[in-house]
Amino acid sequence: MMLPLLLLLLSVGYGAGKEVPSIISANMSQTITANVTATFQKTFLFLLEQDKPVRVIAQASNVSPLKPLIVSARQILGVTSFTIPLNDQGYQVYDQVARTLCPQWDYSPTVNKRFMAIDVSSSDSTKREFQIRADYVDNFDLVEGRVISAHVTPSKPMYFRYKFDDDNKGPMLVKVNSADDTCATISVQASYCPIHDMVYDIEYDGMFQSMTTLAAITVTPSFSSKNDFIVVVVVHPTNYQCEHLGHEFLDVIKNAGNATEKEEKERLRKSQYNQGKDVMITVEKSMSYREYIFPTLITIGLLLIIYLLAYVGTILETEKFIRGFNIDFDYSTMDEEVETGEVPERVIEQHKPRTNSLSNDYGAIRKHRRQNTHDSIGSADYCDDINDVAEIRRTKVELTVADLSYHSNNYKYRLYQWNLIPIAIFYALPVIQLVAGIQLLVHYTGNQNICYYNYLCSRPLGVLQQFNNIFSNIGYVLLGILFLLIVKHRDSRYQAVIAEKPILGKRHGLPQHNGIYYSVGFSLVMEGILSASYHVCPTGYNFQFDSTFMYLMAGLLMLKIYQLRHPDVNPHAYTAYIFLSLTVLIEVVGVYTVQSRYFWILFAMFYVVATLYFTSHMYYMGVISVDCGIFTRISLFFRNELFNSPRPLYMDRFVFLVLVLTLNFSAAILGVIFMPSDFPSFLLAVFLINLLAYFAYYVLMKFIHGEFPYPITIFCGLLTMVTWICALYFYFSTVTNWQLPAAKSRQKNRYCLILDFYDNHDIWHIISSMALFFGFVTVLTLDDHLLNRPRNEIKVF
């Protein structure tokens, strides 16, 4: 009785002058062939006897896209409409369309039967034939651990439902795999109608990712109030979406000179016609919030063990350090310049240049400089008067620390730490604000193509999508604080001894200026904070946040190693930080112009000039100043030492600096030739290679001069090498790559490696923080054995 009544009701509403549509009773899983015109539509009425979702398949040929057939499937709670043929964003035209209708589980009918009506109409006056079919969807519900396979095309999207178990309401990982790299988008949506399952609307709701061979989305029970969610798979008509970064500004810059976007899409349209994709969908259990406690406590416990061992070992070593220093000396043998601050005649005669050519060369340098600058302690220059103190100290072929520590001023080095604190604060605050805003944007829009996570090891916490990548940076912070505590303890003990016997600090051992050490420790803390900020949403745009303080640490360590035996000629904090800020500026420019040959040429020119200046500065112990005559002085350096002199005056320095020049010039040339796409990493590698080269030179010269460090230094050095080797292994075992489009980056995603919480990059964070800490302690204790040696017996190299 119900079916005739419904047919009668469907006919009501068509008044006089209107042609009554054809209403046909249809059966499920039956292919129906019919035709329609502009004045005569067809309505098919289906009786739904099973409580399953329905999938409608419609097909028509010889139908113009300008006058398509319109198919509308009407249910109690909504309507799903589409056209035949389907014109998919102007790329392709599809004669066959299949759509899954939104399930009507929320509807409880007052009668025992449910019905569905499908209307087919056209604006074409010519009769058009079509076929239509409605089927129940089997295997619609996803089950944990069970794989569901499906074939999807741009005109035949599919979606499935997962319902949380009452016994297991923890986070779930939705994983979609495919053997081919056809571009698709995976979306997880709340189970409310309508379900957005077309290319043009799939990004309107829920969370979504583009994919080629892998997509993974972690879903928490709080995502949907109905305790379930829908997984949607849509295939794109071309692969353009998955082959480009998706950031228009960066795409335009990096593809400058290449095909335009319109030309590229046209090429893809012709080469990827009627593409489809076979996918396998799996839902797996993910780690719950409560299970986060164990790996986080294990990490903190490991760092606390290092705290205990390192601090106890440092206290014992410091006491040994102080005992070796706190001994009685015969002060009557001390040179009179220590007492008066003036240079006696015997020292002047002893330190005079050994050749006239050397005096002439220095006089030439002084002559070119005199017109542009003034003498200062920080940049002392040679003058014509042999009694000039700077010349006396620096013209010796064999210098000692006593020659370069006359004006040693601890306040000068304290400026490093006090200047770094406001720099770090003003740098970090906008960074934190920016990444917090980006994370909220990702959270509320659901666009998971913005941030480059390892989605197979995603451990969300609140709005943070990748809590494990953030937490793993705790090693930098805690070990940075530990290094600051160690430096403070050593500094306090040293100052206590100096307060009793001030003359010891002026005469014996290397000058103990700890300002740069404090800056290095604080930089390690800031590296942890900014690396955590970067990993809130890692992209190519904000990678500088992760690398800025790496540059600072590398630069400060080079300065510290140089300052150990050159305290009078080490640069001021202002100069050092200005240079490092220029480095960061170049890095930022390089991110956006890395594919430009002009950028690499300009960078190489700056790189070469900077290298020439620093090598000249090191060779002549700081007499080369930055002013209008710098190029003339650099040319004098090469003319005098390479062409006019049969043998370089400072052979050890000369050999090392030639190697440094060769290394850096090679890096500049290789950069121009190959133009690496990851410019920040290239620049960081330059800093690290120069740091390692200078450290190796320093250690080698110590051995040549019969200086052998304490066992604690050797032990920390070995730990540094071992931890760096392990850390670099995990660093190069990448699980993401922001140089690639998001879909291709996800191909590198891997499951968690340790404790089901940390992936390869997290392990890199933890081990590299230990490597940096052990490296800092190595440098800190490198010259402890020289503390009781007179400074005029400690060689400068």
ChimeraX attribute file (.defattr): number of C-alpha atoms within 10 A of each C-alpha:
attribute: neighborCount
match mode: 1-to-1
recipient: residues
	/A:1	5
	/A:2	9
	/A:3	13
	/A:4	10
	/A:5	9
	/A:6	12
	/A:7	17
	/A:8	10
	/A:9	10
	/A:10	16
	/A:11	13
	/A:12	9
	/A:13	9
	/A:14	11
	/A:15	9
	/A:16	7
	/A:17	6
	/A:18	10
	/A:19	11
	/A:20	17
	/A:21	18
	/A:22	14
	/A:23	18
	/A:24	14
	/A:25	13
	/A:26	19
	/A:27	16
	/A:28	16
	/A:29	13
	/A:30	11
	/A:31	14
	/A:32	14
	/A:33	13
	/A:34	12
	/A:35	17
	/A:36	22
	/A:37	18
	/A:38	15
	/A:39	16
	/A:40	18
	/A:41	20
	/A:42	20
	/A:43	21
	/A:44	19
	/A:45	23
	/A:46	18
	/A:47	15
	/A:48	16
	/A:49	12
	/A:50	10
	/A:51	11
	/A:52	17
	/A:53	18
	/A:54	21
	/A:55	17
	/A:56	22
	/A:57	17
	/A:58	24
	/A:59	19
	/A:60	20
	/A:61	14
	/A:62	11
	/A:63	19
	/A:64	13
	/A:65	15
	/A:66	10
	/A:67	15
	/A:68	21
	/A:69	29
	/A:70	17
	/A:71	22
	/A:72	17
	/A:73	20
	/A:74	17
	/A:75	17
	/A:76	12
	/A:77	13
	/A:78	13
	/A:79	15
	/A:80	18
	/A:81	14
	/A:82	18
	/A:83	22
	/A:84	25
	/A:85	26
	/A:86	20
	/A:87	16
	/A:88	16
	/A:89	11
	/A:90	9
	/A:91	16
	/A:92	18
	/A:93	18
	/A:94	20
	/A:95	18
	/A:96	19
	/A:97	22
	/A:98	21
	/A:99	22
	/A:100	22
	/A:101	23
	/A:102	21
	/A:103	20
	/A:104	17
	/A:105	12
	/A:106	9
	/A:107	10
	/A:108	9
	/A:109	9
	/A:110	7
	/A:111	7
	/A:112	7
	/A:113	11
	/A:114	17
	/A:115	15
	/A:116	16
	/A:117	20
	/A:118	24
	/A:119	18
	/A:120	26
	/A:121	22
	/A:122	24
	/A:123	16
	/A:124	17
	/A:125	12
	/A:126	13
	/A:127	15
	/A:128	20
	/A:129	16
	/A:130	21
	/A:131	15
	/A:132	22
	/A:133	19
	/A:134	24
	/A:135	17
	/A:136	18
	/A:137	15
	/A:138	9
	/A:139	12
	/A:140	16
	/A:141	16
	/A:142	19
	/A:143	18
	/A:144	17
	/A:145	11
	/A:146	12
	/A:147	16
	/A:148	17
	/A:149	15
	/A:150	14
	/A:151	14
	/A:152	21
	/A:153	22
	/A:154	25
	/A:155	27
	/A:156	21
	/A:157	21
	/A:158	22
	/A:159	24
	/A:160	20
	/A:161	19
	/A:162	19
	/A:163	17
	/A:164	18
	/A:165	12
	/A:166	7
	/A:167	6
	/A:168	11
	/A:169	15
	/A:170	17
	/A:171	21
	/A:172	21
	/A:173	21
	/A:174	25
	/A:175	19
	/A:176	23
	/A:177	19
	/A:178	17
	/A:179	12
	/A:180	13
	/A:181	16
	/A:182	22
	/A:183	24
	/A:184	30
	/A:185	23
	/A:186	26
	/A:187	28
	/A:188	26
	/A:189	27
	/A:190	20
	/A:191	22
	/A:192	16
	/A:193	15
	/A:194	14
	/A:195	22
	/A:196	20
	/A:197	25
	/A:198	21
	/A:199	19
	/A:200	11
	/A:201	10
	/A:202	21
	/A:203	21
	/A:204	16
	/A:205	17
	/A:206	21
	/A:207	25
	/A:208	25
	/A:209	22
	/A:210	26
	/A:211	30
	/A:212	26
	/A:213	20
	/A:214	27
	/A:215	26
	/A:216	24
	/A:217	22
	/A:218	23
	/A:219	22
	/A:220	21
	/A:221	17
	/A:222	12
	/A:223	16
	/A:224	16
	/A:225	10
	/A:226	13
	/A:227	17
	/A:228	19
	/A:229	23
	/A:230	22
	/A:231	26
	/A:232	21
	/A:233	32
	/A:234	26
	/A:235	29
	/A:236	29
	/A:237	27
	/A:238	25
	/A:239	21
	/A:240	18
	/A:241	19
	/A:242	24
	/A:243	15
	/A:244	17
	/A:245	21
	/A:246	15
	/A:247	11
	/A:248	11
	/A:249	10
	/A:250	17
	/A:251	14
	/A:252	14
	/A:253	14
	/A:254	18
	/A:255	14
	/A:256	13
	/A:257	8
	/A:258	10
	/A:259	11
	/A:260	12
	/A:261	14
	/A:262	9
	/A:263	11
	/A:264	12
	/A:265	17
	/A:266	13
	/A:267	14
	/A:268	16
	/A:269	18
	/A:270	12
	/A:271	12
	/A:272	15
	/A:273	13
	/A:274	16
	/A:275	16
	/A:276	21
	/A:277	22
	/A:278	15
	/A:279	21
	/A:280	16
	/A:281	22
	/A:282	19
	/A:283	22
	/A:284	15
	/A:285	16
	/A:286	20
	/A:287	19
	/A:288	17
	/A:289	13
	/A:290	8
	/A:291	13
	/A:292	17
	/A:293	10
	/A:294	11
	/A:295	16
	/A:296	18
	/A:297	11
	/A:298	12
	/A:299	15
	/A:300	15
	/A:301	12
	/A:302	12
	/A:303	18
	/A:304	15
	/A:305	11
	/A:306	15
	/A:307	17
	/A:308	12
	/A:309	11
	/A:310	19
	/A:311	17
	/A:312	13
	/A:313	12
	/A:314	20
	/A:315	14
	/A:316	12
	/A:317	18
	/A:318	21
	/A:319	14
	/A:320	14
	/A:321	22
	/A:322	19
	/A:323	13
	/A:324	15
	/A:325	22
	/A:326	17
	/A:327	10
	/A:328	8
	/A:329	12
	/A:330	6
	/A:331	10
	/A:332	7
	/A:333	7
	/A:334	13
	/A:335	13
	/A:336	12
	/A:337	12
	/A:338	14
	/A:339	10
	/A:340	9
	/A:341	10
	/A:342	11
	/A:343	18
	/A:344	12
	/A:345	10
	/A:346	8
	/A:347	13
	/A:348	17
	/A:349	12
	/A:350	11
	/A:351	20
	/A:352	17
	/A:353	19
	/A:354	12
	/A:355	8
	/A:356	9
	/A:357	13
	/A:358	15
	/A:359	19
	/A:360	12
	/A:361	17
	/A:362	23
	/A:363	17
	/A:364	18
	/A:365	23
	/A:366	18
	/A:367	16
	/A:368	15
	/A:369	25
	/A:370	15
	/A:371	10
	/A:372	12
	/A:373	15
	/A:374	10
	/A:375	14
	/A:376	9
	/A:377	13
	/A:378	17
	/A:379	21
	/A:380	21
	/A:381	27
	/A:382	27
	/A:383	21
	/A:384	14
	/A:385	10
	/A:386	16
	/A:387	14
	/A:388	15
	/A:389	19
	/A:390	23
	/A:391	23
	/A:392	21
	/A:393	21
	/A:394	23
	/A:395	20
	/A:396	17
	/A:397	12
	/A:398	13
	/A:399	19
	/A:400	21
	/A:401	25
	/A:402	25
	/A:403	24
	/A:404	23
	/A:405	20
	/A:406	20
	/A:407	13
	/A:408	19
	/A:409	13
	/A:410	14
	/A:411	10
	/A:412	17
	/A:413	24
	/A:414	18
	/A:415	16
	/A:416	23
	/A:417	21
	/A:418	14
	/A:419	14
	/A:420	20
	/A:421	15
	/A:422	11
	/A:423	12
	/A:424	16
	/A:425	12
	/A:426	10
	/A:427	14
	/A:428	17
	/A:429	11
	/A:430	11
	/A:431	17
	/A:432	18
	/A:433	11
	/A:434	15
	/A:435	19
	/A:436	17
	/A:437	13
	/A:438	16
	/A:439	18
	/A:440	13
	/A:441	13
	/A:442	20
	/A:443	17
	/A:444	13
	/A:445	15
	/A:446	20
	/A:447	19
	/A:448	21
	/A:449	23
	/A:450	21
	/A:451	19
	/A:452	25
	/A:453	26
	/A:454	26
	/A:455	26
	/A:456	23
	/A:457	26
	/A:458	25
	/A:459	24
	/A:460	19
	/A:461	14
	/A:462	10
	/A:463	14
	/A:464	19
	/A:465	23
	/A:466	20
	/A:467	19
	/A:468	24
	/A:469	30
	/A:470	22
	/A:471	18
	/A:472	26
	/A:473	26
	/A:474	23
	/A:475	24
	/A:476	29
	/A:477	19
	/A:478	19
	/A:479	25
	/A:480	27
	/A:481	18
	/A:482	21
	/A:483	26
	/A:484	19
	/A:485	15
	/A:486	22
	/A:487	20
	/A:488	15
	/A:489	16
	/A:490	21
	/A:491	15
	/A:492	12
	/A:493	14
	/A:494	19
	/A:495	15
	/A:496	13
	/A:497	16
	/A:498	16
	/A:499	11
	/A:500	10
	/A:501	14
	/A:502	12
	/A:503	15
	/A:504	21
	/A:505	18
	/A:506	19
	/A:507	22
	/A:508	21
	/A:509	23
	/A:510	25
	/A:511	22
	/A:512	16
	/A:513	20
	/A:514	20
	/A:515	20
	/A:516	23
	/A:517	26
	/A:518	25
	/A:519	25
	/A:520	29
	/A:521	27
	/A:522	23
	/A:523	26
	/A:524	29
	/A:525	26
	/A:526	23
	/A:527	26
	/A:528	26
	/A:529	20
	/A:530	27
	/A:531	27
	/A:532	26
	/A:533	24
	/A:534	24
	/A:535	26
	/A:536	24
	/A:537	26
	/A:538	23
	/A:539	19
	/A:540	18
	/A:541	13
	/A:542	18
	/A:543	21
	/A:544	22
	/A:545	23
	/A:546	21
	/A:547	21
	/A:548	23
	/A:549	24
	/A:550	21
	/A:551	24
	/A:552	24
	/A:553	26
	/A:554	20
	/A:555	20
	/A:556	23
	/A:557	22
	/A:558	19
	/A:559	17
	/A:560	23
	/A:561	18
	/A:562	19
	/A:563	20
	/A:564	18
	/A:565	24
	/A:566	26
	/A:567	27
	/A:568	23
	/A:569	22
	/A:570	23
	/A:571	18
	/A:572	14
	/A:573	21
	/A:574	13
	/A:575	10
	/A:576	16
	/A:577	19
	/A:578	11
	/A:579	14
	/A:580	18
	/A:581	15
	/A:582	11
	/A:583	17
	/A:584	21
	/A:585	12
	/A:586	16
	/A:587	23
	/A:588	18
	/A:589	13
	/A:590	20
	/A:591	20
	/A:592	19
	/A:593	19
	/A:594	21
	/A:595	20
	/A:596	16
	/A:597	15
	/A:598	12
	/A:599	18
	/A:600	24
	/A:601	17
	/A:602	12
	/A:603	17
	/A:604	20
	/A:605	15
	/A:606	13
	/A:607	16
	/A:608	17
	/A:609	13
	/A:610	13
	/A:611	17
	/A:612	21
	/A:613	19
	/A:614	14
	/A:615	22
	/A:616	24
	/A:617	18
	/A:618	19
	/A:619	21
	/A:620	17
	/A:621	21
	/A:622	21
	/A:623	25
	/A:624	27
	/A:625	19
	/A:626	14
	/A:627	10
	/A:628	13
	/A:629	18
	/A:630	17
	/A:631	15
	/A:632	13
	/A:633	25
	/A:634	18
	/A:635	12
	/A:636	17
	/A:637	22
	/A:638	14
	/A:639	13
	/A:640	17
	/A:641	15
	/A:642	13
	/A:643	11
	/A:644	11
	/A:645	13
	/A:646	9
	/A:647	12
	/A:648	15
	/A:649	17
	/A:650	15
	/A:651	12
	/A:652	13
	/A:653	16
	/A:654	19
	/A:655	11
	/A:656	16
	/A:657	20
	/A:658	12
	/A:659	12
	/A:660	19
	/A:661	16
	/A:662	12
	/A:663	15
	/A:664	20
	/A:665	18
	/A:666	11
	/A:667	19
	/A:668	21
	/A:669	16
	/A:670	14
	/A:671	20
	/A:672	18
	/A:673	12
	/A:674	11
	/A:675	19
	/A:676	15
	/A:677	16
	/A:678	15
	/A:679	22
	/A:680	24
	/A:681	15
	/A:682	16
	/A:683	19
	/A:684	17
	/A:685	14
	/A:686	17
	/A:687	19
	/A:688	18
	/A:689	15
	/A:690	17
	/A:691	20
	/A:692	13
	/A:693	16
	/A:694	19
	/A:695	17
	/A:696	12
	/A:697	15
	/A:698	16
	/A:699	14
	/A:700	13
	/A:701	16
	/A:702	19
	/A:703	11
	/A:704	10
	/A:705	11
	/A:706	9
	/A:707	17
	/A:708	17
	/A:709	18
	/A:710	16
	/A:711	12
	/A:712	16
	/A:713	21
	/A:714	15
	/A:715	12
	/A:716	21
	/A:717	20
	/A:718	15
	/A:719	18
	/A:720	21
	/A:721	14
	/A:722	13
	/A:723	22
	/A:724	21
	/A:725	15
	/A:726	15
	/A:727	23
	/A:728	13
	/A:729	14
	/A:730	20
	/A:731	17
	/A:732	11
	/A:733	14
	/A:734	16
	/A:735	23
	/A:736	21
	/A:737	20
	/A:738	20
	/A:739	14
	/A:740	16
	/A:741	21
	/A:742	28
	/A:743	27
	/A:744	25
	/A:745	23
	/A:746	28
	/A:747	19
	/A:748	16
	/A:749	22
	/A:750	16
	/A:751	16
	/A:752	19
	/A:753	14
	/A:754	12
	/A:755	13
	/A:756	15
	/A:757	22
	/A:758	24
	/A:759	26
	/A:760	23
	/A:761	23
	/A:762	22
	/A:763	21
	/A:764	24
	/A:765	26
	/A:766	21
	/A:767	23
	/A:768	24
	/A:769	28
	/A:770	23
	/A:771	23
	/A:772	20
	/A:773	24
	/A:774	25
	/A:775	21
	/A:776	23
	/A:777	22
	/A:778	21
	/A:779	19
	/A:780	19
	/A:781	20
	/A:782	24
	/A:783	18
	/A:784	22
	/A:785	17
	/A:786	21
	/A:787	22
	/A:788	20
	/A:789	15
	/A:790	18
	/A:791	23
	/A:792	16
	/A:793	14
	/A:794	20
	/A:795	17
	/A:796	20
	/A:797	20
